[in-house]
Amino acid sequence: MNKVQDYLAEIRQSNGLKNAILYGITVSQKEKSAEFSLVTDKAYTEQESHLAQIISQKYLPEGFVAKVKIIKRTPDKDTVKQKIFDYVCMKFPSAGAFLKVDDIGVEMLSSGAHFYFDIASGEQSLFTSSNILDTVSAYLQSVYCGSFYGNVRLVEKESIKEDVLDEIPETEEAEIVEIRRFPIRDFVKLDGCDETPKTAVYIADHLKVEGQYCVCGTITYVEEKFYTKHNEKTNEDVEKSRFSISITDGTGGLRTTYFPKKATIEKVRALKVGDTVVISGENEVYNGYISFKANKLNYGCQPQNFEPVARKSKPVPKFYHAVQPQEYVDFEQVGFFDSFDKPDDLKNNVFVVFDLETTGLNNNPAMGRMDKIIEIGAVKIVNGELAEKFTSFVSCNERLSEEIVKLTGITDADLIGAPEVEQVIADFYKFADGAYLVGHNVQFDYRFVQYYGEQNGYMFDHKQFDTLMLAQELLRGKLPNYKLNSVADYYGFTFNHHRAFDDACVTAKVFVELMKKRGKLPL
């Protein structure tokens, strides 16, 4: 069990709180207090309230005082019916178009309720193919005490008029693919080119491109590696070279492998960090992912004073709605970041270091159905110090796989009552406003954020910095690999791996250390 489940198991030992749910926790750093909001459907005594406060105190760090607010909430049948109707219309508009409040039946039980949708036979798939019943049950359990179970009942209904059908929204909209490009400057041949390329695709958009295209940017990492290839003609093994190259154009980063020609290998060996290159190639599916396969490598630059063209987006929300950022306090490492050797680039910019947990690894709709975000964690770095945290589970209307549960420790129960992705992504867009984004292998998580941002009108075009690439540049030869836990171990940081906030927090600490070593941001 996680801490919330442990906490509720103790709270529910009291008769008056045996069905209680934890509605929220309000932390006051100024007062050093945390107020636990509990919802119950039963009468409770003052003694039970006092016991709940004692239990709550056990789950707080030393120096904090627990407060408890208990709300008695016993819904009636009509209230539950209206809640269900409003939620279905908001969350599942296609099904909501066929539904009226009177089509919902509710049977109140001693703890919770059974509910039913009265539907015509032709409407059955709308209510059974989208996990509506499970999603509505989870929603009710996040609002009221007890258990809620749903079902459908087939009934005769009047036929629906054609003008009503015209108003039913489509369940999926075709994705509008926007590919941005910029002109290539000072092109010079290095290792092959059929014709001089005129434009390069923004790295932030490159996975959406089909066919041959170019990217152009500054090298942030280059390393020659060797492999053995068997020569069928001579029946001998021959040692060959390949180059691992990372570049950035200010909109994103790209890593690729380049296999040089024999005649130009010395020119490729002369490439170094800071050189600007044009790489031609195409996207290919490799090990179940889309990656960029390079086939041409030449010199070239972006336009002078290049400023990426931003995509039209919804304005930054004025208020947080689902996820309220909190002041970051590290009780174990107070004063750790009090050193005065932080570079100006770190102190004079704002960074949001983030990490996601997801239902799987598909972060590109071209590869099929997108996996879902189930947790987001982020830390804001201001003046070179970890200042704010942003963390939330994200609602998911499908069962988590055993593999994901085992990897992350997140269960279906953890996601009950969590805000929807459209709410979380809007709040994260506000949290990241005016900041650079940072992550370990940042492009993987950034593609999820971009996709779900676009689905809800928020265009993430933030410049990103990758601690994996920085570690490759600055810690070469000092680590067995560049995984997050290896880099964290190098700096002596311990953390709960594969949980979003813990990963984001340790990545932020690693980023600060790498920036101290580098002295300035990559171009």
Disulfide bonds with the S-S distance in Angstrom:
none
